[in-house]
Amino acid sequence: MVTNDGSLCTSLAKLGLGLAYAVEVLVSDELKSGRLKRVLEPFAPTVPGYFIYFPSRAQRSTPLRLFVDTAKELLRGGK
């Protein structure tokens, strides 16, 4: 089965029905308890954080603009 539903994919892997490609923080409890285990670890990418990309010339929706402005403010240490 191929799915883009992370929780379904993880559930199937816990049942032993295949491999799941998952964000580690979302399956950390399962990894700690042994319900899931890492495979192909040398090929797993490590990413230092989340990133967002949007073209500066593109028309941005109000919610996206507010999100970006808030994220910038939080990164600067603003309240």
C-alpha positions in Angstrom: 0.0 0.0 0.0 1.2 3.5 -0.8 -0.3 6.3 1.2 0.4 9.9 2.1 -1.4 9.6 5.4 1.3 9.6 8.0 -0.8 8.1 10.8 -2.0 5.3 8.5 1.5 4.6 7.3 2.8 4.5 10.9 0.0 2.2 12.0 0.7 -0.2 9.2 4.4 -0.3 10.1 3.6 -1.0 13.7 1.5 -4.0 12.5 4.5 -5.2 10.6 3.0 -4.6 7.2 5.7 -2.5 5.7 8.0 0.4 6.1 7.0 3.9 7.0 8.8 7.1 6.0 8.0 9.4 9.0 9.2 12.5 10.7 11.2 11.3 13.7 9.6 13.6 16.2 6.2 12.2 15.4 7.2 8.6 16.0 9.7 9.2 18.9 7.5 7.4 21.5 7.2 4.3 19.2 10.9 4.3 18.6 11.7 4.5 22.3 9.2 1.7 23.2 10.5 -0.5 20.4 7.1 -0.7 18.6 9.0 0.8 15.6 12.7 0.6 14.7 14.9 2.5 12.3 15.9 0.8 9.1 18.1 2.3 6.3 19.3 4.8 8.9 22.4 5.7 6.8 20.1 7.0 4.1 17.8 9.0 6.4 18.1 12.8 5.9 18.7 15.0 8.9 17.2 18.5 8.7 18.0 21.2 11.2 14.5 22.6 11.2 11.5 23.5 9.3 11.7 25.8 6.3 9.1 27.8 4.3 9.7 29.1 0.8 7.6 31.6 -1.0 8.5 33.8 -4.0 8.9 37.4 -3.0 7.0 38.6 -6.1 4.1 36.2 -5.8 0.8 37.5 -4.6 0.5 36.3 -1.0 -2.7 35.6 0.8 -3.4 37.6 4.0 -3.1 34.4 6.2 0.3 33.6 4.6 1.5 37.1 5.0 0.4 37.2 8.7 2.1 33.8 9.3 5.4 35.0 7.8 5.3 38.3 9.7 4.6 36.5 13.0 7.4 33.9 12.3 9.9 36.7 11.6 8.9 38.5 14.8 9.2 35.3 16.9 12.6 34.6 15.4 13.8 38.1 16.3 12.7 37.4 19.9 9.7 39.7 19.8 6.6 39.0 21.9 
